[in-house]
Amino acid sequence: METRFATYNIEFIETSFSNEHWNFSKTVIVRAYVENKIIAKNTYGYLEVEAVYQKIKKGESINLDSCYVKNFSSIELNKALNSDGNSFIELENFSAQNSFFDCTLGSDFSKLKFKGGVNFSNSIFSHGNLSFVKSVFYDGPINFKNVEFGNGEINFQYADFGNNNVSFYKSIFYGGLVSFVNATFKNGDVNFSSINFNNSKVKFHFAKFGEGDINFQKTKFGDQTFDCRRVEFGSGKLDFRRATFGDGFVTFDESELKSGKINFKLARFGSNDISFKQVDFSNSELIFENVSFGTGHALFNVSKIKKISFKGSRIDVYLDLRVDTCDTIDLSDTILRDIIDIQPVKEKVAIKVFYLQGMRNLGKFIIDWRKNNVKDLIKSQPDTTLREKAEQFNILKENFHLNGQYEDEDESYIQFKRFEQRADVKDAMELGGKKLVLLPYYVFRWIVFDKMGLYATNPLRVLFSMILIYIMFSLTYMVLPYFNLGTIINSVGATDGLNYLQTSFYHSAITFLTIGYGDYYPTGFSRALSVVEGWMGLFLMSYFTVAFVRKILR
């Protein structure tokens, strides 16, 4: 990402300049250039920094609106106040709107107490470092809207923003480092929306937030690290909607959000990794809806998250979802072109609900039917239809087939057909009319395809069904003579001495296996029964052959 630095041409004019707070003996004209083209021209009143120190010494309100101030330094301020530098200096009602802070090496506002609010809106800090280290803000809003920060180190480490609302809305950073490490934001709202960080490295490492909302909407991050490791995000909402991340590493590792939501909807990521390892969002939601993940990895392993939603996103990256605990993972309507890893290595991945409806799977799932308890993940969805559940099992079936996980493929195929059958029955019951005629067909499918053979996935189940049906027909032949409905007769005068029980089982076996020796033949109702048994035997032997060969060939 290209960064276009502004350079400044400063011209001093011996012309008076005044505003409602100051009368200046000199005027300063500042022209801003980008690539040798002028982009802005502003006029300020020239103010000696010593005059500012004297106002602070007198305890007066500080208004630097439309002022040009050079080399403001809390160290020099301490000298002017004869302070040892160990105690904080209070600044009353500090305002510096539309001002220009110039420096030789840097501007220093560290270890100052801003009382009654701070307003730097529309101001410019020229090139050089800027420090608000250990500064304290209280009793009023903190306004850095539309501020241009130079290309040095912008440092708010250990700053205490209190319970105030804080705004950096539409500010621009050209610094090599923007640091809020160990900064404290309590219960006020914090607004970092529409900021352009250019190629600054942005750090919030160990920062603490309270109950207020945190807004990074439409913010542009450069190709450097965005570091939110071990941040305590409190209980407000964290909003990154439409934010654009460059090719830098993005990390929230070991961070905590007590409750609320982190929203990355419509965000765009670059070519580096996005890491949420070991975060504790146990009572919070993490939303990545309609997000473009770029080409890095997205890592969530060993994390505790209430809900993760990737709905409608395009996933072209390796997505590590081996979380520690997660109530819900939503991958519905996504386009998968890489790998999603949910399979645990040692410990069980504790996921309660898993959504896949509408997914276009052009990549690969790494998931285990039993270790991940996939059946319950889909069945426990409270807000999807039977047909949508069937669709998700079908997606998993195709994935398991491509992965060579044939046992898992069979399990998912069975669930796919079962939910499809239940959906068909439900539709017939709700639509009524001609649809009800299909109910016997659905019963037939349920008994024959499901219960007797698990949809040709279990040859032993088919073999057991064959033996059971053979015994049922044999016993039926045996009891029919007692009701004068038919019998089994020897046609060749055989002297093998079979009793009628043996005859019934023998005739049933010859008929079921479609051998047809003809030494025994049925009469009466036994004839119709033999026809049915012969058809059932032919069908079940074919069913067994299909199931057996399917298993062997894989």
C-alpha positions as CSV (number, residue, x, y, z in Angstrom):
1,M,0.0,0.0,0.0
2,E,1.5,3.3,-1.1
3,T,1.9,6.1,1.4
4,R,1.9,9.6,0.2
5,F,3.5,11.8,2.8
6,A,2.7,15.5,3.1
7,T,5.5,18.0,3.3
8,Y,5.1,21.5,4.6
9,N,6.5,24.8,3.5
10,I,6.3,27.4,6.4
11,E,6.4,31.1,5.7
12,F,6.5,33.7,8.5
13,I,5.0,37.1,7.7
14,E,5.3,40.3,9.8
15,T,1.6,40.8,9.8
16,S,-0.6,40.8,12.8
17,F,-3.2,38.0,13.2
18,S,-5.9,37.8,15.8
19,N,-8.7,35.6,17.0
20,E,-11.1,35.8,20.0
21,H,-8.4,34.6,22.4
22,W,-5.1,36.0,21.1
23,N,-3.6,38.9,19.3
24,F,-0.5,37.7,17.3
25,S,2.3,39.9,16.0
26,K,3.1,37.5,13.3
27,T,1.3,35.4,10.8
28,V,2.4,31.9,9.6
29,I,1.4,30.5,6.3
30,V,1.7,26.7,5.9
31,R,1.5,25.1,2.5
32,A,1.1,21.3,2.3
33,Y,2.5,19.4,-0.6
34,V,2.2,15.9,-1.8
35,E,4.5,14.8,-4.6
36,N,5.4,18.5,-5.2
37,K,1.8,19.4,-5.7
38,I,0.2,21.9,-3.3
39,I,-2.9,20.3,-1.6
40,A,-3.7,22.9,1.2
41,K,-2.8,26.4,2.4
42,N,-3.6,27.4,5.9
43,T,-3.0,30.6,8.0
44,Y,-2.1,30.6,11.7
45,G,-1.1,33.1,14.4
46,Y,2.5,32.7,15.5
47,L,2.6,31.9,19.3
48,E,5.8,31.5,21.3
49,V,5.7,28.3,23.2
50,E,7.0,30.2,26.3
51,A,3.7,32.1,26.3
52,V,1.8,28.9,26.5
53,Y,3.9,27.8,29.5
54,Q,3.1,31.0,31.3
55,K,-0.7,30.6,30.8
56,I,-0.4,27.0,32.2
57,K,1.7,28.3,35.1
58,K,-1.1,30.8,36.0
59,G,-3.7,28.0,35.9
60,E,-5.7,29.6,33.1
61,S,-7.7,27.9,30.4
62,I,-5.6,27.0,27.4
63,N,-6.9,27.9,24.0
64,L,-4.5,27.5,21.1
65,D,-7.1,27.6,18.3
66,S,-5.6,28.6,15.0
67,C,-2.1,28.8,16.5
68,Y,1.3,27.9,15.2
69,V,3.3,26.3,18.1
70,K,6.7,24.9,17.8
71,N,8.5,22.4,20.1
72,F,5.9,22.0,22.8
73,S,7.5,19.9,25.5
74,S,6.3,18.8,28.9
75,I,10.0,18.6,29.9
76,E,10.5,22.3,29.2
77,L,7.1,23.0,30.8
78,N,8.3,21.3,34.0
79,K,11.4,23.5,33.9
80,A,9.3,26.7,33.4
81,L,7.1,25.7,36.4
82,N,10.2,24.7,38.5
83,S,8.7,21.2,38.8
84,D,10.8,18.1,39.4
85,G,8.9,16.3,36.7
86,N,7.5,13.5,39.0
87,S,4.1,15.1,39.5
88,F,1.4,15.7,36.8
89,I,0.8,19.2,35.5
90,E,-2.9,20.1,35.0
91,L,-4.0,21.8,31.9
92,E,-7.5,23.5,32.1
93,N,-10.0,23.3,29.2
94,F,-7.3,22.6,26.6
95,S,-8.3,23.5,23.1
96,A,-6.1,23.6,19.9
97,Q,-8.6,23.5,17.0
98,N,-7.2,24.1,13.5
99,S,-3.7,24.5,14.9
100,F,-0.3,23.5,13.6
101,F,2.3,21.9,15.9
102,D,5.7,22.1,14.5
103,C,8.8,20.5,16.0
104,T,12.5,20.0,15.5
105,L,12.5,16.4,16.8
106,G,9.1,16.0,18.4
107,S,6.1,17.4,20.3
108,D,5.8,16.2,23.9
109,F,2.5,16.1,25.9
110,S,3.5,13.3,28.2
111,K,2.6,13.1,31.9
112,L,0.0,15.9,31.6
113,K,-3.5,16.1,33.1
114,F,-6.1,17.5,30.8
115,K,-9.0,18.7,32.8
116,G,-12.3,19.8,31.4
117,G,-11.9,18.1,28.0
118,V,-9.4,18.3,25.1
119,N,-10.0,19.5,21.6
120,F,-7.3,19.0,18.9
121,S,-9.8,18.8,16.0
122,N,-8.6,19.7,12.5
123,S,-5.0,20.3,13.8
124,I,-1.8,19.1,12.2
125,F,1.3,17.6,13.9
126,S,4.2,18.0,11.5
127,H,6.9,15.4,11.0
128,G,8.6,14.2,14.1
129,N,7.6,12.2,17.2
130,L,4.4,12.9,19.2
131,S,4.1,11.7,22.8
132,F,1.1,11.5,25.1
133,V,2.8,8.9,27.3
134,K,1.1,8.5,30.7
135,S,-1.1,11.5,30.1
136,V,-4.4,11.6,31.9
137,F,-7.7,12.9,30.4
138,Y,-10.7,13.4,32.6
139,D,-13.9,15.6,33.0
140,G,-14.8,16.1,29.4
141,P,-14.7,14.7,25.8
142,I,-11.4,14.0,24.0
143,N,-11.4,15.2,20.5
144,F,-8.8,14.3,17.9
145,K,-11.1,14.5,14.9
146,N,-9.6,15.2,11.4
147,V,-6.1,15.5,12.9
148,E,-3.1,14.8,10.7
149,F,-0.3,13.1,12.5
150,G,3.3,13.2,11.2
151,N,5.5,10.4,10.2
152,G,7.3,9.9,13.5
153,E,6.3,7.7,16.4
154,I,2.8,8.6,17.7
155,N,2.8,7.4,21.3
156,F,-0.2,7.1,23.7
157,Q,1.3,4.4,25.8
158,Y,-0.1,4.2,29.4
159,A,-2.4,7.1,28.6
160,D,-5.6,7.2,30.8
161,F,-8.6,8.3,28.9
162,G,-11.0,7.9,31.8
163,N,-14.7,7.6,31.3
164,N,-14.8,10.2,28.5
165,N,-15.8,9.7,24.9
166,V,-12.7,9.6,22.7
167,S,-12.8,10.4,19.0
168,F,-10.1,10.1,16.3
169,Y,-12.7,10.2,13.6
170,K,-11.2,10.7,10.0
171,S,-7.7,11.3,11.3
172,I,-4.7,10.5,9.2
173,F,-1.5,8.8,10.6
174,Y,1.7,8.8,8.7
175,G,3.8,7.5,11.6
176,G,6.0,4.5,11.6
177,L,4.4,3.5,14.9
178,V,1.0,4.3,16.4
179,S,1.0,3.0,19.9
180,F,-1.8,2.7,22.5
181,V,0.0,0.0,24.4
182,N,-1.3,-0.3,28.0
183,A,-3.6,2.6,27.4
184,T,-6.8,2.7,29.5
185,F,-10.3,3.5,28.0
186,K,-13.0,3.1,30.6
187,N,-16.7,3.5,30.0
188,G,-16.8,6.1,27.2
189,D,-17.3,5.4,23.5
190,V,-14.1,5.3,21.5
191,N,-14.2,6.3,17.8
192,F,-11.4,5.3,15.4
193,S,-13.8,5.2,12.4
194,S,-12.8,6.4,8.9
195,I,-9.1,6.7,9.9
196,N,-6.3,6.2,7.4
197,F,-3.3,4.6,9.2
198,N,-1.4,4.4,5.9
199,N,1.7,2.2,6.6
200,S,1.8,2.8,10.3
201,K,2.3,-0.1,12.7
202,V,-0.7,0.0,15.0
203,K,-0.4,-1.4,18.6
204,F,-3.1,-1.7,21.3
205,H,-1.1,-4.4,23.2
206,F,-2.4,-4.7,26.8
207,A,-4.9,-1.9,26.4
208,K,-8.0,-1.9,28.5
209,F,-11.5,-0.8,27.5
210,G,-14.7,-0.5,29.7
211,E,-18.4,-0.5,28.8
212,G,-18.2,1.9,25.9
213,D,-18.4,0.9,22.2
214,I,-15.3,0.9,20.1
215,N,-15.7,1.9,16.4
216,F,-13.2,1.2,13.6
217,Q,-15.8,1.4,10.8
218,K,-14.3,2.2,7.3
219,T,-10.8,2.5,8.8
220,K,-7.9,1.8,6.5
221,F,-4.9,-0.2,7.9
222,G,-1.6,-0.4,6.0
223,D,0.8,-3.2,5.3
224,Q,2.2,-3.2,8.9
225,T,1.0,-5.1,12.0
226,F,-2.3,-4.4,13.7
227,D,-1.6,-5.7,17.2
228,C,-4.4,-6.2,19.7
229,R,-2.8,-9.0,21.7
230,R,-4.0,-9.4,25.3
231,V,-6.4,-6.5,25.1
232,E,-9.3,-6.3,27.5
233,F,-12.2,-5.1,25.4
234,G,-14.7,-4.8,28.2
235,S,-18.4,-5.2,27.4
236,G,-19.1,-2.8,24.5
237,K,-19.4,-3.5,20.8
238,L,-16.3,-3.6,18.7
239,D,-17.1,-2.5,15.1
240,F,-14.7,-3.1,12.1
241,R,-17.4,-3.0,9.4
242,R,-16.1,-2.1,6.0
243,A,-12.6,-1.8,7.4
244,T,-9.7,-2.4,5.0
245,F,-6.6,-4.3,6.2
246,G,-3.5,-4.3,4.1
247,D,-0.9,-7.0,3.9
248,G,0.2,-6.7,7.6
249,F,-0.3,-9.3,10.3
250,V,-3.6,-8.8,12.3
251,T,-3.6,-10.3,15.7
252,F,-6.1,-10.4,18.6
253,D,-4.3,-13.3,20.4
254,E,-5.3,-13.9,24.1
255,S,-7.6,-10.9,24.1
256,E,-10.8,-10.8,26.1
257,L,-14.3,-9.5,25.4
258,K,-16.6,-9.9,28.4
259,S,-19.8,-9.5,26.4
260,G,-21.0,-8.0,23.2
261,K,-20.0,-8.4,19.6
262,I,-17.0,-7.9,17.3
263,N,-18.3,-7.1,13.8
264,F,-16.0,-7.4,10.7
265,K,-18.9,-7.4,8.2
266,L,-17.8,-6.4,4.7
267,A,-14.2,-6.0,5.9
268,R,-11.3,-6.8,3.5
269,F,-8.1,-8.5,4.5
270,G,-4.7,-8.7,2.7
271,S,-2.1,-11.4,2.2
272,N,-1.0,-12.0,5.8
273,D,-2.5,-14.0,8.7
274,I,-5.4,-13.1,10.9
275,S,-5.0,-14.5,14.4
276,F,-7.6,-15.0,17.2
277,K,-5.6,-17.7,19.1
278,Q,-6.6,-18.3,22.7
279,V,-9.1,-15.4,22.8
280,D,-11.8,-15.5,25.5
281,F,-15.0,-14.3,23.9
282,S,-17.1,-16.9,25.8
283,N,-20.1,-14.5,26.0
284,S,-19.5,-12.7,22.7
285,E,-20.1,-13.0,19.0
286,L,-17.5,-12.7,16.3
287,I,-19.0,-11.7,12.9
288,F,-17.2,-12.1,9.6
289,E,-20.2,-11.8,7.2
290,N,-19.5,-11.0,3.6
291,V,-15.8,-10.7,4.3
292,S,-12.9,-11.2,1.8
293,F,-10.1,-13.0,3.6
294,G,-7.3,-12.3,1.1
295,T,-4.6,-15.0,1.0
296,G,-3.3,-15.3,4.6
297,H,-4.4,-17.8,7.2
298,A,-7.3,-17.2,9.6
299,L,-6.5,-18.8,13.0
300,F,-9.0,-19.4,15.9
301,N,-7.4,-22.4,17.6
302,V,-7.7,-22.9,21.3
303,S,-10.2,-20.0,21.6
304,K,-13.4,-19.6,23.5
305,I,-16.1,-17.9,21.5
306,K,-19.9,-17.9,21.8
307,K,-20.6,-17.6,18.1
308,I,-18.5,-17.2,14.9
309,S,-20.4,-16.3,11.7
310,F,-18.7,-16.4,8.3
311,K,-22.1,-16.1,6.5
312,G,-21.8,-15.0,2.8
313,S,-18.0,-14.8,2.9
314,R,-15.5,-15.9,0.4
315,I,-12.9,-18.1,2.1
316,D,-9.7,-18.4,0.0
317,V,-7.5,-19.1,3.1
318,Y,-6.7,-21.9,5.5
319,L,-9.3,-21.4,8.2
320,D,-8.3,-23.0,11.5
321,L,-11.4,-23.5,13.6
322,R,-10.0,-25.9,16.2
323,V,-11.5,-23.8,18.9
324,D,-11.6,-24.8,22.6
325,T,-15.3,-24.0,22.9
326,C,-17.9,-22.5,20.6
327,D,-21.7,-22.6,20.8
328,T,-22.3,-21.8,17.1
329,I,-20.2,-21.7,13.9
330,D,-22.1,-20.4,10.9
331,L,-20.6,-21.1,7.4
332,S,-23.8,-20.8,5.5
333,D,-23.8,-19.2,2.0
334,T,-20.0,-19.2,2.0
335,I,-17.7,-20.0,-0.9
336,L,-14.9,-22.3,0.3
337,R,-11.8,-22.4,-2.0
338,D,-9.2,-23.6,0.6
339,I,-9.2,-25.7,3.8
340,I,-11.3,-25.4,6.9
341,D,-9.8,-27.4,9.8
342,I,-12.2,-28.4,12.6
343,Q,-10.8,-31.8,13.4
344,P,-9.2,-32.0,16.9
345,V,-5.7,-33.3,17.4
346,K,-6.1,-34.6,20.9
347,E,-8.8,-32.8,22.8
348,K,-12.4,-32.7,21.6
349,V,-13.5,-29.6,19.8
350,A,-16.6,-28.4,21.8
351,I,-19.0,-27.0,19.2
352,K,-22.7,-27.2,19.8
353,V,-24.3,-26.0,16.5
354,F,-22.7,-25.9,13.0
355,Y,-24.4,-24.3,9.9
356,L,-23.5,-25.2,6.3
357,Q,-26.6,-24.5,4.3
358,G,-26.0,-22.8,1.0
359,M,-22.2,-23.4,1.0
360,R,-20.3,-23.8,-2.2
361,N,-17.5,-26.2,-1.3
362,L,-14.7,-25.9,-3.8
363,G,-12.1,-26.7,-1.1
364,K,-11.8,-29.2,1.7
365,F,-13.1,-29.7,5.2
366,I,-10.9,-31.4,7.8
367,I,-13.5,-32.8,10.2
368,D,-14.2,-36.1,11.9
369,W,-17.8,-37.5,12.1
370,R,-17.4,-38.9,15.6
371,K,-14.8,-36.7,17.3
372,N,-16.6,-33.6,16.1
373,N,-20.0,-35.1,16.8
374,V,-21.2,-33.9,13.4
375,K,-24.6,-35.5,13.5
376,D,-25.7,-33.5,16.6
377,L,-24.0,-30.3,15.3
378,I,-26.5,-30.3,12.3
379,K,-29.5,-31.8,14.1
380,S,-29.4,-29.3,16.9
381,Q,-29.8,-26.3,14.6
382,P,-32.9,-24.5,16.0
383,D,-33.8,-22.4,12.9
384,T,-33.2,-24.5,9.8
385,T,-35.7,-26.7,8.0
386,L,-35.5,-30.4,7.5
387,R,-34.5,-29.9,3.9
388,E,-31.8,-27.5,4.8
389,K,-30.4,-30.0,7.3
390,A,-30.5,-32.6,4.5
391,E,-28.6,-30.2,2.2
392,Q,-25.9,-29.8,4.9
393,F,-25.4,-33.5,5.3
394,N,-25.1,-33.9,1.6
395,I,-22.4,-31.2,1.5
396,L,-20.5,-33.2,4.2
397,K,-21.0,-36.4,2.3
398,E,-19.4,-35.0,-0.8
399,N,-16.5,-33.6,1.3
400,F,-15.9,-36.9,3.0
401,H,-15.9,-38.7,-0.3
402,L,-13.2,-36.4,-1.7
403,N,-11.2,-36.8,1.5
404,G,-11.4,-40.6,1.3
405,Q,-13.3,-40.7,4.6
406,Y,-15.6,-43.4,3.4
407,E,-17.1,-44.4,6.8
408,D,-17.9,-40.8,7.5
409,E,-19.3,-40.4,4.0
410,D,-21.7,-43.3,4.7
411,E,-22.8,-41.8,8.0
412,S,-23.5,-38.4,6.4
413,Y,-25.3,-40.0,3.4
414,I,-27.6,-41.9,5.8
415,Q,-28.5,-38.7,7.6
416,F,-29.0,-36.9,4.2
417,K,-31.5,-39.5,3.0
418,R,-33.3,-39.6,6.4
419,F,-33.8,-35.8,6.6
420,E,-34.8,-35.7,2.9
421,Q,-37.4,-38.4,3.6
422,R,-38.7,-36.6,6.7
423,A,-38.9,-33.4,4.6
424,D,-40.9,-35.2,1.9
425,V,-43.3,-36.6,4.5
426,K,-43.8,-33.2,6.1
427,D,-44.5,-31.6,2.8
428,A,-47.1,-34.3,2.0
429,M,-48.8,-33.9,5.3
430,E,-48.9,-30.1,5.0
431,L,-50.0,-30.0,1.3
432,G,-52.5,-32.8,1.6
433,G,-54.6,-33.8,-1.4
434,K,-52.7,-35.9,-4.0
435,K,-49.5,-35.6,-2.0
436,L,-51.1,-38.0,0.6
437,V,-51.2,-40.8,-1.9
438,L,-47.4,-40.9,-1.7
439,L,-47.4,-41.8,2.0
440,P,-47.3,-45.6,1.4
441,Y,-44.4,-45.1,-0.9
442,Y,-42.5,-43.1,1.8
443,V,-43.3,-45.9,4.3
444,F,-41.9,-48.5,1.8
445,R,-38.7,-46.4,1.3
446,W,-38.3,-46.1,5.1
447,I,-38.6,-49.8,5.7
448,V,-36.7,-51.2,2.7
449,F,-34.0,-48.5,2.0
450,D,-33.4,-47.3,5.5
451,K,-34.2,-50.0,8.1
452,M,-33.2,-53.0,6.0
453,G,-30.0,-51.7,4.5
454,L,-29.1,-48.2,5.7
455,Y,-29.3,-47.0,2.0
456,A,-26.8,-49.7,0.8
457,T,-24.1,-48.6,3.2
458,N,-24.2,-51.6,5.5
459,P,-24.0,-55.1,3.9
460,L,-24.3,-56.8,7.3
461,R,-27.6,-55.0,7.9
462,V,-28.9,-56.3,4.6
463,L,-27.7,-59.8,5.3
464,F,-29.4,-59.7,8.7
465,S,-32.6,-58.4,7.0
466,M,-32.4,-61.3,4.5
467,I,-32.1,-63.9,7.3
468,L,-35.0,-62.3,9.3
469,I,-37.3,-62.3,6.3
470,Y,-36.4,-65.8,5.3
471,I,-37.3,-67.0,8.9
472,M,-40.6,-65.0,8.8
473,F,-41.7,-66.7,5.5
474,S,-40.6,-70.1,6.7
475,L,-42.7,-69.8,9.9
476,T,-45.6,-68.5,7.8
477,Y,-45.6,-71.6,5.6
478,M,-45.6,-73.7,8.7
479,V,-48.7,-72.2,10.3
480,L,-50.8,-71.9,7.1
481,P,-52.0,-75.5,7.1
482,Y,-53.6,-75.0,10.6
483,F,-55.9,-72.5,8.9
484,N,-56.5,-74.5,5.8
485,L,-54.9,-71.8,3.7
486,G,-52.3,-73.9,1.9
487,T,-49.5,-76.4,2.4
488,I,-46.2,-77.6,0.9
489,I,-46.4,-80.9,-1.1
490,N,-43.6,-83.2,-2.1
491,S,-43.9,-83.7,-5.9
492,V,-41.4,-86.6,-6.5
493,G,-42.2,-89.0,-3.7
494,A,-39.0,-88.1,-1.8
495,T,-38.2,-90.4,1.1
496,D,-35.9,-87.9,2.9
497,G,-38.1,-88.0,6.0
498,L,-38.4,-84.2,6.5
499,N,-41.0,-83.2,9.0
500,Y,-43.3,-80.2,8.1
501,L,-41.1,-77.7,10.0
502,Q,-38.1,-78.8,8.0
503,T,-40.1,-78.8,4.8
504,S,-41.3,-75.2,5.4
505,F,-37.8,-74.0,5.9
506,Y,-36.4,-76.0,3.0
507,H,-39.1,-74.7,0.6
508,S,-38.6,-71.2,1.9
509,A,-34.8,-71.3,1.2
510,I,-35.3,-72.7,-2.3
511,T,-37.8,-70.0,-3.1
512,F,-36.0,-67.1,-1.4
513,L,-32.7,-67.9,-3.2
514,T,-34.6,-68.5,-6.5
515,I,-33.1,-72.0,-6.9
516,G,-36.4,-73.7,-7.8
517,Y,-35.6,-77.5,-7.7
518,G,-39.3,-78.4,-7.9
519,D,-39.2,-81.2,-5.5
520,Y,-41.6,-79.4,-3.2
521,Y,-44.4,-77.1,-4.4
522,P,-47.0,-74.9,-2.6
523,T,-50.7,-75.0,-2.8
524,G,-53.4,-72.6,-1.8
525,F,-52.4,-69.3,-0.4
526,S,-48.8,-70.6,-0.1
527,R,-48.4,-70.1,-3.8
528,A,-49.0,-66.3,-3.6
529,L,-46.7,-66.2,-0.6
530,S,-44.0,-68.0,-2.6
531,V,-44.2,-65.5,-5.4
532,V,-43.8,-62.6,-2.9
533,E,-40.9,-64.4,-1.2
534,G,-39.1,-65.1,-4.5
535,W,-39.3,-61.4,-5.5
536,M,-38.1,-60.4,-2.0
537,G,-35.2,-62.8,-2.2
538,L,-34.2,-61.5,-5.7
539,F,-34.4,-57.9,-4.5
540,L,-32.5,-58.4,-1.3
541,M,-29.7,-60.5,-2.9
542,S,-29.2,-57.6,-5.4
543,Y,-29.4,-55.1,-2.5
544,F,-26.7,-57.1,-0.6
545,T,-24.5,-57.4,-3.7
546,V,-24.6,-53.6,-4.2
547,A,-23.8,-52.9,-0.5
548,F,-21.1,-55.5,-0.4
549,V,-19.3,-54.5,-3.6
550,R,-19.6,-50.8,-2.6
551,K,-17.7,-51.5,0.6
552,I,-15.1,-53.7,-1.0
553,L,-14.3,-51.4,-3.9
554,R,-13.6,-48.5,-1.5
